[in-house]
Amino acid sequence: MTRFSPRTAPLRRAGGLAATALLLAAGPLTVAAAAAPARAADPVFTLGGPAETALHPYAEGGGAPKRSTAGITVTNPADEGYEGEFTLTFDLTGVAGIADVSFDPGPGVECQTKGTRSAVCTGDTLAPGLSTVTGLLLGAAEGSEQGASGTIRVTGEARSATSAPHAASLTPFTTRVTVGGPDLVMRKLPFDHEPSPGQKQQAPITFANRGSRDADGVVLTLRYSRGLDIPQRYSNCAYTTDETWTTARCSVEGAFEAGATYTLAAPLTLEATTRAYRDLFVYGIQEAGTVPRAASAARSERGSGTVLRAVPLTKAPAARGVDLEPGDNEQEAEFRTANTADFMAYGDEASGAAGATVTARLGFHNDGPAWIGRIRSGGSVAAVDFTVPQGATVTSAPKGCRGVTAEGAYREDRKTPAPRYLCPAPTAVRDGGGLDLSFGLRIDKALTGAAGRVTVRGPGLQEAGLPFDPKPGNNTARVVLNGQSGGGPSPSPAPPAKGGPGAGSGKTPSATAAPGTSGTGAPGTAGRVGGSLASTGSPAALTASAMAIAALTTGLALFAAARRRRY
């Protein structure tokens, strides 16, 4: 047994100081490795669903009741699924005499009602993100009156199968159920779905209220992708624009009667701009006060034009065509415009001695005129295919880039550097935008003029071409290492090539910043052609070595002094 006394305390402190010095010299990763991992907090799931659901009034004359559906969801914020039993309890006392409730459970979920006052749903798996646990099938109860309203409260609990003592927390949720309401139905417009750039079409927005009561004001929502435009900017509309969409939310005052049909006092104008290619126009109608405030509302701007108004088109008996279906509040139109976009690849140049690490910036630029987006499918519009120069090894690759074999085939090994990389472009690339990428390359062997290939191509290995690109000749560029000599300084920057990055030139320009471009280019590189790339590693390595030697010397000296004092 070792005793701890004032005599031995300084010795132990000295040893601790030496060890601390060595850890600090080794860098933050070593210190982090020495720390004990913390246990992850118990998960917190969020219950959700529609804030309010309208019910078709009870059909006194008999016949099959019309039901409304409200989906009850659980949001799992983790990246992995949750394995463990969960239970949702439904308190139905608030809708007694107002609504009849049954369940449409999702896969792996079982639901049982306990009389008319409560119900329980159970399951054993929650997928990551938002998932629907069960649908509530709601119908107006016999004897319920128009306007009658009540609430359903949902609570839950879950217990992990892998850590039994720990239970997940589920935040409660309450939804309101109301008998009767307006049913706003948007009419589909007969557009020309293959317009030419610059073509304009009228859009006489028309909607009806097929519900059982009037709507007190409406909100008309117009969403159109980047290739489309509506020149009118109304003063009662709030406009928000991002990289892909323009959204207009127009508040129209008035009582919109049940059974009536309405149209705009003057039709909108929908234009296919010069950058149009594959575009969507979405137009919908909702009662005022039921539209949730969008996160982008703070960035919206009011129009400066006239007030957008809706006027009655026809009037019909209030009982006609009652359906109360929220799914018909919105319509969309897809447009395919004959247009092109020139995707131009660019590469880079670097010089360095064997062992040096440099940064290569590469990618592509969209010289237009069209923007390109796969906004319906959500897939990538293109990919950058990068073959690494001979004699170099990739030390860092952008997130999302996938290493493949030299032939472009799937590669099981994802940990070691690959000879070739495929990097997907975003879902949408605007005109003037593109994709900028940054690779770290270690020069293992300083070969004069070692060149790698950069190609912008279709998003899959079997999709080599870009059907919208009329100039495939500039879809390829190079990354050149030691183009002038086998090491030493890099060549001086050359002037930009005419016609944009890489156009009609044997040079390999680096990224030029453009609006909407996603990438990792460093500041100060815009417009640079074949400039020098940063070499990293040597000064930092020398500094780290010096610190380590100094720390080791200090530790040895303290240790020797302690031994002399002890003996």
N, C-alpha and C positions, 0 to 999 in steps of 0.2 A: 504494500500500500504506500503510495506517495503522499507525504504530508505537505500541506500548503502553509508556509510561514513567511513572515516579512523578509527573511533572508532570501528565499527562493522567488519571491514575487517579482523583483526587478529582472531576474533572469527570464522569467516567462514572458514578461512584458516586452523584453528585448527581442525574444524569438518571435513574438506576435508582430512587432513592428517590422521585422525583416520579412516575414511572410506577407504582410500587407503591402510592403514595397514591391515585392515580386509580383503580387496580383495586379497592382496598379500598372506596373510596367507591361504586363502581358495584355492589358487592354480590357475594355468593358465586357467583351464576350466571356472572358474567363471569370470575371466577377459574377456575371449573371449565371454562369454555369454552377457556381458555388452556392447560389441561393436555393432555398427549398421551394418547390412549386406550391402555389396556393391552390386550394380546392375551389373549383368553379362554383359560383353561386347557383342556388336552386333556380330552375327556369321559371319564367313568368309568362303565361299564355294569356291572350286577350280574346274574349268572346265578342262576337259582333253579329251584324245583320242589318236589315233595313230599319231606320228609325220609326217608320210608320208604314202600315199597309192598309189600303182601302179594300173593303169587301163589297161584292155585289149585293144589293138588297135581297132579302129573302123572297123567293118566288111564291106568292100566295096561291097561285093557280096550280101548283105542283110542278112536275118535271124535274129533270136532273139539276141539282144546285150548281151554280157556277162558283168555282173556288179560286182563291188567290194563293200564291205561294210566297213564303218568306224563308230565305235560306239562312240558317244559323251557322256561323263560321267560327273557326278557331285560328288564331295567328300564332305560329311557332316562330319566334325570332331567331332561332339557332339555324346554323347551316346544315345540321343533321336532323334526321327524324327522331322523334321521342318514342322510346319503347317502354310502355307501361300502361297499366289500366287507368282509364279516366271515366268519370261519371258526370253527366250533365243532368241537372234537375230543373224541371219546368214548373213554375207556379202559375196555374191557370185560373186561380180564383178571381183575378181582375177582369176576365172576359166571360164569366159565367152569365148565361142568358144573352150574350152579345154574339159570341162566335163559337162554332163547333170546330174542334182542333183534332187533326190526325197527323201522322208522321210519314215522311218518305226518307228513311235513313240512308246514309251513304255506305260505301263498301266497308265491311268489317264492323259496322255499328248496328246495335240492336236497341229498339225503343219499345217501352211498355207504358201504357197509360194506367193510372190508378184512379178510376172513376172519372169524373169530369173536373177534378180539382188540381191534379198534378200528373206528371209523367217523368220517366227516367230513361235516358239514353246512355249506353255504355259501349266502350271500344278499348282497344289495346295498342293503337299506333296513331301518332300524329305526325304527318309529313311536315317538312320545313316550309315556312311561309304560310300563306293563307289557304285553308282548305274548308270545304263545306261539310259539316258533320251530319246535318239532317235538314230536310226541308219541312217547314210547317205548312200543311194544307189547311187553309182557313176558309170557312164559309159562314155566312150570316146565320145566326140561330133563329129558329122559328119564334116569331113574336118580337124579334128585335126591331127597333125603329130606326129610321133614317137619321144619321148623325150620332147614334149611340157609339160610345168609345170606351175602351178599357186597355189594360196593359198586361203583357206576359213577361215575367221576370225569369231569367236563366242564370243559374249559378253552377259551379263545377269544382271538381277536385281531381287530382291525378297523382299517381304514385309510380315512381320509376321502377322498372324491372331490374335494373342494374345497380341501383343504390336504394334499396328498400326503405331505409330510415328517412329518406328525404322525399318530400312531396312537392309537386309543382303548384304554383299559385295560378288560379284562373280568375281574372277580373270579371265581375258580374255584368250582365247586359239586360236592358229592358227595351222592349219594342211595343209600340202603340198600335192598336187595331181599331179601325173606324168603319162603320157601316155607311156605304154610299160615298160618292165623291165625283169629281169631274174625271173624264177620260179623254185626254187630248191625243188626237191621232194625226200624225203628219202624213200628208199625201206625197207619194213618190212622183218626182218630176221627170219628164221625158227628154233627157239631155242627149246631145250628140257626144258619144263617149270616145270618139277618135278625132278630136279637134286638131287644128294646125296651130303652131305657135302664133300668138297674137289674136286668135279667134275669140269673139265675145258671144255669150249666150245669155238670154234672159232667164231669170230664176224667180217665177211668180210663186213664192212660198205660200202654201195653202194648208190649213189644218182645220180639224173639226173637234167639237166637244161632244162625245157620245156617252157621257156619263149621266149620273142621276142628279147632279146639282151644278150650278154655275161655277166657273173658275174666276177668282178675284185677282185679275192680272195674270200675265204670262211672261215667261222668259224664253226668248228665242235664242238658241245657241247655234252659231255657225263656226265650223272648223274646216279649214282648207290648208292643204299642204303647200310646200314652198313654190311649186310650179304654177299655182293658181293665185288669182287676186280678185277681190271685190272692191272696185274703186270707191264706192260710196262709203263714207265714214259718218255714221249717224251720231247725233249728240246724246241719245239715250242708250248708246252701246259702249261697253268697255272692251278695249282691244288689248290682247296680249300676244306677243310674237316671240318664238324661240327659234332654234336652228332648223326645225322641221315644220312647225305648224304656226298658223295665225288663228286665234280664237276670239270671236266676238260674242259677248253676252249682252243681249238687248232686252231691257225691261220695258214691256208694253203695258200701259195702264188700261183699266176698263173691266167691265163684267162680261165674260165670255160665256154665253148662255148654253145650257145643256140642249143638245139637238141642233145647234147652229154650226155653220161652216164659215171660216174666215180666210181672207187672203190679204196680202200686203197692199197698201194704198198705191204703191208703185213697185213694180218688180225689181229685184236685185239684178245686177250685171255680173256674171261670172266670166272671168277672162283666163284663157290659157296663155301664160306669159312666154317670153322667149326662152326661159329656162325649164319649161314644162317637159316632163317625160312620162313618169308613172305617178299619178296623183289621185288623191281622194278629197271629196267634199262631203262633209257630214253635217246634217241640219236636223235639229230637234226642237221640241216644244215641251215646256213643263209649266205647271202652275207656279206663280210667284210665291216665294217663301218656302218652297220645297227643294230648291236648288242649293246644295251645299256650297259654302264659300271655297273657291279654289285657292290652292297655295300660292298661285301666281297672281292673285287678285291685287296684291300690293304693288305689282309692277305694271299694272294695266294703265292704259291711257284712254281718256274719253274722246270720242269723235267730235268734230267741229261743224258737222253738216246739219241737215234738217232732222226732225224727229221721225223715227221709223214708226209707222202706224199700221194697224190691222183693221180691216173693215168687213162687215158681214157680207157673205156671198149668198148663202141660202139659209132658210130657217125651216126646221122640221119638228114634228112632235117630240117632246122630251123623252118619251119611252122608246124611241127608235134606236136600234143598234147598240144597246148598252153592252159593253164588254169589260171596261175597267182593266185593260191590259197595258201595263207600262212598257211592254216590248214594242208597241207600235208608235211610241212618241218620237221616234227618230228614224231617219232614212239616210242612206249614203249613196254616193255616185262615184264610180271609178273611171278615170280617164287615162287613155293611152295616146300620148302625143308623139307624132313622128319628129324626133329630135335626136341630137347627138351630144356626147360629152367626151372630151379628149383627156384621158388619164395618162400623165407623163411621169415616167419613173425618174428618180435621181439617185445618185450614189455619192461617193466621197473619196478623198485621197488622204493618206497618212504615211509618215516615215518614222522609223525607230529601229534601234538596235535589237538584237535578239534578247529576249527577256522583258522588253518593255511592253506596257499595256496601253493601248490607244482606244479612242472612242470613235466609232464610225456612225455617221448619221445618214440615214437612207429612207426612202419611202416613195410617195408619188403625190402629184398635184393635179387637181381637176381644173383644166383650162376652159371648161364649159363648151358651149353655152348652157347646157342643161345641168340641173342637179340630178343626182341618182339616189333613189331610196327604195328599199324593200319594206315599206312601212306596214304592209298588211302581214307578210310572213315573218318579219323581224329578223331575217337572215342577213349575213354580210353581203355587201354589194361587190366586193372584190377581195383580193388577198395580195400581200407582198411576199414573193418567193425569193429568199436570199441564200445563195450558195457562198460559203465562207472561203476566202482566199487561201490558196495553198500555203502551208507553213505557219498558219495562224490558228488559234483556238479561242472559241467564244468563252469569255469569263462572265458575262452578264447579258441577258436577253430581255426585251420588253415583256411585260406581263401579257399573257394571252398568246404569245408566239409558241409554236409547237415544233420541236425538233423532229426531223425525219431523216431517212437514209439519204445517201448521195443521189440515189435514183428517185427520191421523192416518196418512198414507200413508208408505211407505218413503222414506228420504232418503239419497241417495248421499253428500252432503257430511257427513262426520262431524267435521270440524275446527271449523267456524264454529258459533256458538250457534244453537240451533233455537227455533222458537216453541212447541214442545210436546214433552213427554218421557214415555216409558213406562218404568216402573221395576218389575221383577218382584219379587214377594214370594218368600220361601223355599219350600222343598218342604213344610214343615210350619209352621203357625202355631197355637200353643197357646192355650187359653182364657186370657184376661188378657194375651196378648201382642199382637203387631202388627208394623208396619213403620214406623220413624222415618227420615225423610230430611231432608237439609239442602242447600239450594240457595243459591248466591251470586247476588244480583241487583244489577246496576248500574242506577240510575235515570237513564236518558238524558233523560227529559222528565218533570218533576214534575206529573203530572196528578192532580187531586183525585179520590179514590175509584177509581183504576184497580184492577180486580179480575181475578184469574186463577182458574181452576177446578181443583179437586182432586177426582178421582173414583177410588174403589176399585172395580175391575171384574174381569171374567174375564181370564186371563193373556194372551189373544190379542186382536187387533183385531176378530176375528169372534166373540169370546166376551164380549159386553158384560155379561151377567148373572151372578149368583152363585146357583146353584140352591139352596144351603143357607141363604141369607140371607132371613129373613122380613120384613125392614124395609128395602127399597131406598131409602126416603125419606131415610135418613141416610148414604147412600153418597157424598154430594157435599158439599164444603165450598169455601171461598174463601180466596185469598191476596190481601189488600187493601193497596195502597200509598197512603199519604197520604189516609187515610179521613176525617180531620178538617179538614186544611188542606193546602195545597201545599207543605209542608216544615215544618221546626221540630220541636219535641218530639213524641214519640209519645203516644197516649192512655195514661192510667193503667190498670194491670191491673184487670180486672173479676173478680168471683167466678166460680168454676167453674159451668158449667151443670148443672142437675139431670139425673141419669140417665147421667152419664158424658160424655166429650168429644164435644161437638157434638150431643148428643141433644136434639131438639126445640127448638133455639135458632138464632137467626140469627147468633150469634157464630161466630168461627172459632178454636177453641182450638188451642193447640200441644200437643206431645207430653206425655203423662203416662207416666212410667216404669212398666213392668210386668214381672213375671218372664218371662223367655224372649223379651223384645222385642229384635229386632235393629235397629240403627239408629245414627244419628250425633248424636243430641240432646246438647247441652251440659249439664254438670251445673248444677243450680240452676234449671232451667226447669220442673221437674215441677209440674203443676197450674196453670201460667200460662195465662191466657186473654187473647188479643189484646194481649199485652205488647209492649214495645218490642223492636226488633231492632237488633243491633249495626251501626253504620255504620263502615266501614273505609276506609282509604286516605289521608285528608287529613293527619293528624298525621305518619304515617310518611313520606308523600311530602315534607312540609316538612323533616323531619329529614334525609332522604336528600339533598335538594337542598342543604341547608346544608353537609353533609359534603362533597358534590362541589365546591361553590364554594370551601370552605376548602382542599381538596386541590389544586384547580386553582391557587389563589393561591400556595400553598406551592411548587408545581412551577414556576410562572412566576418566582417570586423566586429560586429556586435556579438556574434556567436563566440569568437575567440576571446573577447573581453570577458564574457560570461564564464567561459571555462576557466580563465585565470583566476577570477574572483572565487569560483566554486572550489578550486583545488589549491 
